[in-house]
Amino acid sequence: MMSGPQLLSPQQQVPRSLWSLLCMTTLLLSSIQLTIATSTTSSSDDNNGGNKKDLSAGKLRQLAENALMERKFTDAESYYRQAISVEPTNSANHYKLYNLHKRMRSYGDALGDITTACELLEKSEDGNSSGKNKNKTMEYKRIKAKLLVNLGRCEDAVSEYKSLNEVNEDATNCAHVTNAALSAYQQSDWSAAIQHFGNVLTNYATLGDT
């Protein structure tokens, strides 16, 4: 009984030298495809700012500014926080984040940012003989004090102005009215308490503490 035709393997059907050439060509094409894919991914990373961990604080701040121009506040916040991770003692990074949080109406975060900026500047004053940091510290502390008044934290604002050897009429009046409201509340004089607190909210505490 005759057996059917035997199937030849690809190696038997194709000369050995040609088979080797085909294998090498396949491997070469796979390598080229891998290189192109890697290059495309790298190019995409470059277009998106590359690996953010490798960027300088200055570049990250620039990316944040670009995001702000496009009103991408969340992206801007991320870039500023990355800049802070690169330069944690640079008060300018915290000040820029303060401005962003204030623009986003995240006033509680903004207060934390400007407070940190003030503290960093105060720590660096001893090593700065030009007085430039001192002037910047005073500017930041005034900004912080004003924000405290706007948040209704008037006693804290008065203390902040006192540290500058300054008296601010709004902070002083706000603190006076706030104390009057608390006193009325403690005495169960609800009408007077409501009136005083209403005065604070209408004339001084114009921002929500969020």
BARO-691798 format. One record per residue (C-alpha): residue number from 1; x, y, z; residue in three letters. Coordinates in Angstrom, 2 decimals, padded with zeros to 5 digits. Layout:
% BARO-691798
    k        x        y        z    r
  NUM        X        Y        Z  ALA
...
***
This chain:
% BARO-691798
    k        x        y        z    r
    1   000.00   000.00   000.00  MET
    2   001.44   003.30  -001.03  MET
    3   001.57   006.08   001.47  SER
    4   000.40   009.60   000.60  GLY
    5   002.80   012.37  -000.40  PRO
    6   005.01   013.57   002.42  GLN
    7   004.84   017.25   003.32  LEU
    8   008.16   019.00   003.38  LEU
    9   009.11   021.38   006.14  SER
   10   009.72   025.03   005.20  PRO
   11   013.45   024.36   005.64  GLN
   12   013.27   021.48   003.13  GLN
   13   011.21   023.47   000.63  GLN
   14   013.56   026.45   000.66  VAL
   15   017.33   026.26   000.23  PRO
   16   019.16   026.56   003.53  ARG
   17   020.95   029.81   002.58  SER
   18   017.69   031.44   001.45  LEU
   19   015.90   030.29   004.61  TRP
   20   018.61   031.87   006.77  SER
   21   018.27   035.07   004.78  LEU
   22   014.50   035.14   005.35  LEU
   23   014.95   034.60   009.09  CYS
   24   017.49   037.40   009.32  MET
   25   015.22   039.72   007.33  THR
   26   012.29   039.00   009.67  THR
   27   014.41   039.72   012.72  LEU
   28   015.69   042.92   011.14  LEU
   29   012.17   044.13   010.34  LEU
   30   011.04   043.39   013.91  SER
   31   014.00   045.37   015.24  SER
   32   013.19   048.31   012.97  ILE
   33   009.54   048.32   014.08  GLN
   34   010.60   048.29   017.73  LEU
   35   012.99   051.20   017.13  THR
   36   010.26   053.23   015.40  ILE
   37   007.80   052.56   018.22  ALA
   38   010.34   053.61   020.83  THR
   39   011.22   056.74   018.88  SER
   40   007.54   057.68   018.54  THR
   41   006.99   057.27   022.28  THR
   42   010.05   059.36   023.04  SER
   43   008.92   062.06   020.62  SER
   44   005.48   062.10   022.23  SER
   45   007.09   062.53   025.66  ASP
   46   009.19   065.43   024.37  ASP
   47   006.12   067.14   022.94  ASN
   48   004.39   066.81   026.29  ASN
   49   007.30   068.18   028.28  GLY
   50   009.26   064.95   028.55  GLY
   51   009.77   063.22   031.86  ASN
   52   008.68   065.89   034.34  LYS
   53   011.00   064.46   036.98  LYS
   54   013.97   065.46   034.83  ASP
   55   012.80   069.04   034.24  LEU
   56   014.18   072.05   036.09  SER
   57   012.01   074.10   038.42  ALA
   58   012.19   076.97   035.93  GLY
   59   010.91   074.78   033.09  LYS
   60   008.10   073.45   035.31  LEU
   61   007.09   077.00   036.22  ARG
   62   006.99   077.86   032.52  GLN
   63   004.77   074.86   031.85  LEU
   64   002.51   076.05   034.66  ALA
   65   002.30   079.52   033.13  GLU
   66   001.44   078.01   029.75  ASN
   67  -001.29   075.91   031.37  ALA
   68  -002.66   079.01   033.08  LEU
   69  -002.91   080.82   029.76  MET
   70  -005.08   077.94   028.57  GLU
   71  -007.06   078.03   031.85  ARG
   72  -005.92   074.50   032.69  LYS
   73  -005.75   075.19   036.41  PHE
   74  -005.35   071.58   037.50  THR
   75  -002.36   071.10   035.18  ASP
   76  -000.84   074.38   036.36  ALA
   77  -001.21   073.30   039.98  GLU
   78   000.51   069.99   039.20  SER
   79   003.45   071.76   037.53  TYR
   80   003.86   074.21   040.43  TYR
   81   003.83   071.35   042.93  ARG
   82   006.50   069.57   040.88  GLN
   83   008.56   072.77   040.87  ALA
   84   008.23   072.86   044.65  ILE
   85   009.44   069.26   044.87  SER
   86   012.55   070.31   042.89  VAL
   87   013.09   073.59   044.77  GLU
   88   011.21   073.24   048.09  PRO
   89   012.95   076.24   049.68  THR
   90   012.28   078.67   046.83  ASN
   91   009.61   081.03   048.17  SER
   92   008.68   082.10   044.63  ALA
   93   007.28   078.63   043.90  ASN
   94   004.94   078.82   046.89  HIS
   95   003.95   082.39   046.03  TYR
   96   003.00   081.39   042.50  LYS
   97   000.96   078.50   043.87  LEU
   98  -000.74   080.98   046.24  TYR
   99  -001.78   083.14   043.30  ASN
  100  -003.12   080.09   041.47  LEU
  101  -005.10   078.84   044.47  HIS
  102  -006.54   082.31   045.03  LYS
  103  -007.59   082.43   041.37  ARG
  104  -009.18   079.00   041.85  MET
  105  -010.93   080.38   044.98  ARG
  106  -009.23   077.78   047.11  SER
  107  -008.50   080.32   049.82  TYR
  108  -007.55   077.91   052.58  GLY
  109  -004.83   076.44   050.36  ASP
  110  -003.80   079.94   049.29  ALA
  111  -003.30   080.92   052.93  LEU
  112  -001.07   077.90   053.47  GLY
  113   000.99   078.77   050.38  ASP
  114   001.60   082.41   051.32  ILE
  115   002.38   081.39   054.91  THR
  116   005.05   078.97   053.68  THR
  117   006.48   081.63   051.37  ALA
  118   006.76   084.05   054.32  CYS
  119   008.45   081.46   056.53  GLU
  120   011.00   080.56   053.86  LEU
  121   011.89   084.20   053.29  LEU
  122   012.26   084.83   057.03  GLU
  123   014.63   081.87   057.34  LYS
  124   016.80   083.18   054.51  SER
  125   017.00   086.78   055.76  GLU
  126   020.02   086.13   057.99  ASP
  127   022.14   085.19   054.99  GLY
  128   021.01   088.13   052.87  ASN
  129   022.82   091.36   053.63  SER
  130   021.19   093.36   050.82  SER
  131   017.83   093.57   052.55  GLY
  132   016.08   092.35   049.40  LYS
  133   014.59   089.34   051.20  ASN
  134   013.39   091.54   054.05  LYS
  135   011.44   093.76   051.68  ASN
  136   009.97   090.72   049.96  LYS
  137   009.04   089.23   053.34  THR
  138   007.19   092.40   054.31  MET
  139   005.34   092.37   050.99  GLU
  140   004.29   088.73   051.44  TYR
  141   003.24   089.27   055.06  LYS
  142   000.99   092.17   054.04  ARG
  143  -000.59   089.93   051.43  ILE
  144  -001.10   087.25   054.06  LYS
  145  -002.60   089.73   056.53  ALA
  146  -005.05   091.04   053.95  LYS
  147  -006.12   087.49   053.11  LEU
  148  -006.65   086.78   056.81  LEU
  149  -008.99   089.78   057.04  VAL
  150  -010.89   088.59   053.97  ASN
  151  -011.29   085.18   055.62  LEU
  152  -012.59   086.77   058.83  GLY
  153  -009.51   085.79   060.84  ARG
  154  -009.06   089.34   061.99  CYS
  155  -007.15   088.75   065.24  GLU
  156  -004.56   086.79   063.27  ASP
  157  -004.41   089.63   060.75  ALA
  158  -003.79   092.17   063.53  VAL
  159  -000.94   090.00   064.84  SER
  160   000.54   089.79   061.35  GLU
  161   000.49   093.57   060.98  TYR
  162   002.02   093.95   064.44  LYS
  163   004.95   091.79   063.33  SER
  164   005.50   094.45   060.66  LEU
  165   005.16   097.26   063.22  ASN
  166   002.09   098.41   061.30  GLU
  167  -001.53   099.10   062.16  VAL
  168  -004.22   098.35   059.61  ASN
  169  -007.60   099.98   060.15  GLU
  170  -009.62   097.25   058.47  ASP
  171  -007.94   094.49   060.48  ALA
  172  -008.33   096.41   063.74  THR
  173  -012.00   097.24   063.15  ASN
  174  -012.75   093.71   062.00  CYS
  175  -011.13   092.27   065.12  ALA
  176  -013.13   094.67   067.31  HIS
  177  -016.45   093.72   065.69  VAL
  178  -015.59   090.02   065.80  THR
  179  -014.82   090.21   069.53  ASN
  180  -018.10   092.06   070.09  ALA
  181  -019.96   089.32   068.22  ALA
  182  -018.31   086.58   070.27  LEU
  183  -019.05   088.42   073.50  SER
  184  -022.71   088.79   072.54  ALA
  185  -022.88   085.13   071.61  TYR
  186  -021.42   084.05   074.95  GLN
  187  -024.01   086.18   076.71  GLN
  188  -026.79   084.63   074.61  SER
  189  -027.56   088.02   073.10  ASP
  190  -028.47   086.46   069.78  TRP
  191  -029.71   089.64   068.15  SER
  192  -026.50   091.53   068.84  ALA
  193  -024.36   088.52   067.87  ALA
  194  -026.13   088.21   064.53  ILE
  195  -025.77   091.92   063.90  GLN
  196  -022.04   091.94   064.64  HIS
  197  -021.32   088.78   062.66  PHE
  198  -023.32   090.20   059.78  GLY
  199  -021.15   093.31   059.92  ASN
  200  -018.00   091.18   059.72  VAL
  201  -019.30   089.15   056.78  LEU
  202  -020.55   092.20   054.89  THR
  203  -017.59   094.53   055.37  ASN
  204  -014.52   092.37   055.99  TYR
  205  -014.78   088.60   055.54  ALA
  206  -015.59   088.68   051.83  THR
  207  -014.04   085.32   050.97  LEU
  208  -015.11   081.82   051.88  GLY
  209  -012.56   079.70   053.76  ASP
  210  -012.47   076.77   051.34  THR
***
